């Protein structure tokens, strides 16, 4: 039962198709995927391979999907997957993935084969939405029966190429709109109570409870703390309602929830969560924090491999 009625839908009823259509009719384009993502990939063609892995069927010409790969993949190098924009509204996830390619990926390509999907959900990026146009959350759809085309297209590519990844880092944000818009919309869509929690002020990580890789998470937290602050736990030792396992880290059952980092059976996985609405930082720091998370994670893996 919903304590507060969302503007769309009826009290105590999950959304029907008309409600979903009404929600979609209210979404507007707020920033261009072409300018902010696709145009930034063009200069990368000088140093990387750019591969189209699909297009969103509801607007295939407008929303082609691309992967960026380091060249000359070698079988002796571990494989790394970086994903951004699984939730399109989480800006620094997309821009952080691109910045990593622009500034750091070539350095790490000496040691790793690197594959980057910088913007998995371009419609979400343009409209600043967590969901896709069908009110489906791509980051709950990385399963065989997932409903989000955004997730399924990436899964299909990875399955077809049968790449064995050692590392997967998925770049996200937790914003104030999670409480003001997206969680209330979720409660209304499903007619299910959503517990309240405060948005954490700072970066935190989400590891996999089935293979938490605690030292890997620690290394990323330490690296990112040089760029921005780490989210503290609340008075109950929790972040977004989940018990922390260490400073700035919580764990989910990734595969059960259909999250992006469950798409690979890698040893080292994490989801970053930057807080862009903090008065302590700005958009540029958010991007730098995402790059620092990737670099710190890869530095840790290199150190472990060479030990």
C-alpha positions, 0 to 999 in steps of 0.5 A: 500500500502506498502511503503517498499517492504518486501523480500517476496511477490509482491508490492501491493498484499497480500500474496498468498499460495506460498508466505506463503510457501516461508516464512515458508521455511525460518524459522529455529529452533533456540532453543529447546522446549524440553530442555527449556520448557518440561524438566523444567516441569518435576521437577514440577511434585513433587508439581503440576499436569501436564496435556496434553491438546493437541498437534499441528497437524503439529508435534504432537510428537514434540509439545505436549501442557501442563498445570500446575495446583496446586493440590487439587482445592477447590471450595471456592478458586478463579481460576487464569489463567497464560499464556505464549508463546502465541507469542512464540518469547517473551521469558520471557513470557514463562520463566516467567511463569515457574519461577513463578511455580518454585518460587511462585505458591505454596505460592499462592495456599493457596488462589487460584486455579492456572492454568498455560499454560507456552508455548502456541506456541512452534513452535513459541518459537523454531523458534522465531516467532510471527506467527505459521507456517501458518502465523497466529497470535495466539494472534488474534485467541482467537475467535470462528472462530479463525484460530490458532490451538495454541489458539483453543486447549487452548480455547477447554480445558477451554470450556470443563472444564468450569472454572470460572476464577477471574484472567488472566495474559498473559505474553508477550514482545515487542521487537525491531523485532516488527518494524524490522521484524514482523510488516513489514511482517504483512504489506506485508502479508495483503497489509495493511499499518502499522503505525510506532511507537517507541518500548517503553523502559520499561514494560507496561500493556494492560488492557481490555477497556470493564473492565479495572480494573484500580486499579489492573493495578496500583498495578502491575505497582507499583510491577514491578517498583521495578524490572525494569523500566516502559515504558514512554508515548511518546510526545502524551501521547501514547504507541504503538499508544494507549493513556495511561490510567495511567502510563504504561497502555493502554487498548484494546478491548480485545475480539474484537481483539481476544486476549488471555485475552478475553478467560475468562470472568474474572474481573481482566485481564492484558497482560504484555509487557516487553522490553528485548532489553533495555540497562537497563536490561537483560534476568534475569530481564525480567523473574523477571519482569514477576514474579513480575507482576503475584505476584503483581496482585495476592497480589492485589486481596488478599488484595481486597478480604480480605478488 
